Amino acid sequence: MKQFYKLSMLMLALLLVEHAHAQQTFTLDQCIDYALKNSVSVQNAMLDEQIATAKVKETIGLGLPQISASASIVHNPKLSRFFTTYTGAGGFVGDLSGVPGIQVGDVIAAKNFFQLQSSGGASVTANQLLFNGSYLVGLQASSVYKDLAVKASQQTKEQIIQQVMKAYYGVLINRERMNLFANNIARVDSLLRTTKALNQSGFAEAIDIDRIQVALNNLLTERNKFLNLSNLGTELLKFQMNYPMDQALEVAGSINEVQIDTNLDQYKENWNYKDRPDYQVLETNRRLQALNVKNQYATFMPSLNAFATLGYSTQSPEIGGLFKTNSKIADNGGLGPDKWYNYSQIGISLNVPIFSGFQRHYKLQQEKIALQKVDNGFKVLKSGIDLEIKQSSLIFDNAIAALETQRANMDLASKVARVTKIKYEQGVGSNMEVIDAENSLRQAQTNYYGAMFDAVVAKIDLDKAYGKLLPTVANSTK
């Protein structure tokens, strides 16, 4: 039973290791999907979308009722005097004829009997916006601002996809070249063993063995150097995906499975500048700037608000009296002290801008000029897109032509190497011819896969130029 348990645990561990290894193998679609979920740039773009959504809700909230409450307790150790004019006996301040030098019409400062030393108040106020032109424009602008965040996010995703695809195909190219190194080393090593056997039989010289050994040593050294570069390519893919740099990463597929579609008619038939994310971002910016102009016009319009206030207030000779009710003192028509009395008010306020020193006028002129600059930006962007399309199309055509040439050269070099080796083994050729043929084949293979990578990258750049890269995540080079 114990052995069965150990065997079961061992099998489970092997399954977990195999599952973990399977999780580390990514197709192109999985690499792109991982990058779009984990890239810091994409995450920040998504956060910008959330900020834009919150901004929309904030703007909407400005049109909802605004309710505020306030409360205050004030104590005046020394009240300010009450100033009035002396009108003689029977006046408001009484008879002051006994005061030396006092005359009718003199200004006197009497004790403030209209206010007690301590006072308290509490109120709740509600304000409701009824009409404001800037608020209506702000609602439109907040929605456009959210749309701008989405467009900018799409542009960021396009850049991530482009970078990941190039790094992914670079890894596939490097893997294929490593396979070529293995095949070339195997052929040269086989040739070395054959030459040694011929030397033992007296049909080859020792110098022939040395020449082939030198070629093999150089090939091994070149392979080791390229292996380090290949590992660096994998690290680049990890970086573009924001994949943990300390974890292993394997990519699925083969560069030979990639089919590059050379028919560009479908691009040109339905091409539109609006397919480009950067053009969409500029369009959205223009909408925002147009709303800025509209908002400046709105500042010339009146605004209307409604308000309502409900509050309580009281006064007392001492601050402690604010917090108690003196039941021995009658109300006397609402004038009794030591008691909180309520009050309320409702109203509508209208604000009509009349003159602001031409500030609004010049602000409007600034926004109009800014809108003209955005319109000029369309001209520059369109010219840049046209140039990018022509350039990427030319590079793609040249890359396809070079790929076909290098494929033919590789086939010819392979045929020459095969025939030269047969002639050498039959004793009608020299080993120098074999070494030269092997070197030519290796160079032709290197050139072919270099041309293959250039063609794939050129196709990716062409897709980006036509705005076709973002919607096509899967099989984007087809």
Buried (B, 14 or more C-beta within 10 A) or exposed (E): EEEEEEEEEEEEEEEEEEEEEEEEEBEBEBBBBBBBEBBEBBBEBBEBBEEBBEBBEEBBEBBEEBEEEEEEEEBEEEEEEBEEEBEEEEBEBEEBEEEEEEEEEEEBEBEBEEEBBBBBBBBBBBBBBEEBBBBBBBBBBBBBBBBBBBBBBBBBBBBBBBBBBBBBBBBBBBBBBBEBBEEBBEBBBEBBEBBBEBBEEEEBEEEBBEBBBEBBEEBBEBBEEBBEEBEEBBBBBBEBBBBEEEEEBEBEBEBEEBEBEEEBEEBEEEBEBEBBBBBBBBBBBBBBBBBBBBBBBBBBBEBBBBBBBBBBBBBBEEBEBBEEEEEEEEEEEEEBEBBBEEEEEEEEEEEEEEEEEEEBEEBBEEBBEEBEEBEEEBEEBBEEBEEBBEEBBEBBBBBBEBBEEBBEBBEEBBEBBEEBBEBBBEEEBBBEBBBBBBBBBBEBBBBBBBBBBBBBBBBBBBBBBBBBBBEEBEEBBE
